[in-house]
Amino acid sequence: MKIRTSVQVALIVGACTVLAPLYGPSIRARAATPQDDLDKSFKALTSALSLLEQNYADPISSEKAIYQGAIPGMLRTLDPHSNFLDPTEYQDMQRKQRAQYFGIGMLISMDGTKVIAMEPFPGSPAWRADLRRGDVIVAVDGKDVTKKDSAGVADMLRGKHGSPVRVTVMREGATEPVTVTVIRGEIETSLVDAFWLKPGIAFLEVTSFEAQNVARDVEAALLKLDESKIKGLILDLRENRGGLVTEAVSLSGRFLRDGQVVVSHRGRAEKEQVFRAKANPLSQKYPIIVLVNGNSASASEIVSGALQDHDRALIMGENTFGKGLVQAQFPLTEGAALLLTIAHYYTPSGRLIQRDYTKGSFFDYYYARKPTQNSDDVKSTDVGRKMYGGGGITPDEKFDPPKPTMFQRRLYNSSIIYRFGSAYFGPAKPQLPQAWSPDNDLLARFKDFLTAREFPFTEAEFSRDRKWLTEQIRKEFYMRAFDKKTADRAQFVDDPEVQKAVESLPKAEALLGEAQKIMAARRQ
């Protein structure tokens, strides 16, 4: 009865929260009326739930029926981005936003039915205890975890600051399990990296805006480089699916002039809010290329849209996802929450970049995307370049990344390069010299590894994709011997899109100069 009552309360709160932006005043005015439409709908729902519980062939969980059925179903009638988070999902989202927790500092994942260590964070307790990529976690504090999933094991690894936890792993090539004691610590994650591609040319990667420390970490990273030495910047927002509006505003605002509009949003129950730039004096002079692709969405589109509309950067890559909706968090009882769309956001020129989701299914919306634009939503940048809404951010320079070959796809799906790394290093601590790269002997060894495991390939495929194989093996080995950041940096240096971006910096510089002249003339 306690569970049923609390779930019903959550449903009431959830229903009112969804409806309030649409019908708030009328709901409040008629709340006491017995025949209120909402009251009728709720009675119908509870009656249906009662019938299910009494008559369905198998036992029914009220929480499952509500959390996975009724509330998500209700939200799916609205838009693709309004969402329901159960208590575990909501806690996880809040933890990511804080970018801080107490634990051992290691990314874990599932490999079939096994929970494996994927990435011990450099300097973390897991790193210092010599837990390694590829370790299979079999016990935590002596308790068998081989039947748990990664979320269950992660919960056991988190704990109070300074408390010990014993982690038992099976390591490739070791004859006995390895048990280490790890002292939990404060783990702070960063979604930002910056380094020199070449003298004067900096590379800044932001993988997500979901944490509250993104803007702070960007400042720290550029300070470490000494921003005054930057002659050109490549800002990588590929695969950045968004996050917090405030972090996107802070990042894009530092490159704009003080007071320039970054983004605005408005909705039925939301008054228009206009977010303006707070400039950083060091970041006003050098040209910028922003890299985007089809998975650059939401907050990353706010950044690329603001820099494009003010002609501050040249956008390169593919059309972005096209998400122009703003969600707010509405906590419910039982620790759950709604992410409810409350507004549309608009780029500085006034473009709504949201793609149409009223035609076709939500599956098509997410996975069968085609570049579109709204010919009725035509705006101009500061220098007069025409831009369209309705289809994400259209890049100024297209770059279509090469499509993976069938051989590459088979390798990706099999994780066999990861397994080769485990077999190659075995129980020994991975070590490599700086700037190491696979040679012909190692590639021959990898070919033998594929053959021994009866992995299908032809000599022609192996020869054609030899360069790609070299890069992928290097990345896997760097992640083991160094860390993910070192592995990623090596990949970026060889990335053909990054190389093209560096070549296109003079175009971005010309665009910046033109914008500065026009704005100076307007001020006069």
Secondary structure, 3 states (H helix, E strand, C coil): CHHHHHHHHHHHHHHHHHHHHHHHHHHHHCCCCCCCHHHHHHHHHHHHHHHHHHHCCCCCCHHHHHHHHHHHHHHHCCCCCCEEECHHHHHHHHHHHHCEEEECCEEEEEECCEEEEEEECCCCHHHHCCCCCCCEEEEECCEECCCCCHHHHHHHHCCCCCCEEEEEEECCCCCCCEEEEEECEEEECCCEEEEEEECCEEEEEECCECCCCHHHHHHHHHHHHCHHHCCEEEEECCCCCCECHHHHHHHHHHHCCCCCEEEEEECCCCCCEEEECCCCHHHCCCCEEEEECCCCCCHHHHHHHHHHHCCCCEEEECCCCCCCEEEEEEECHHHCEEEEEEEEEECCCCCCCCCCCCCCCHHHHHHCCCCCCEEEEEEECCCCCEEEECCCCCCCEECCCCCCCHHHHHHHHHCHHHHHHHHHHCCCCCCCCCCCCCCHHHHHHHHHHHHHCCCCCCHHHHHHCHHHHHHHHHHHHHHHHCCHHHHHHHHHHHCHHHHHHHHCHHHHHHHHHHHHHHHHHHHC
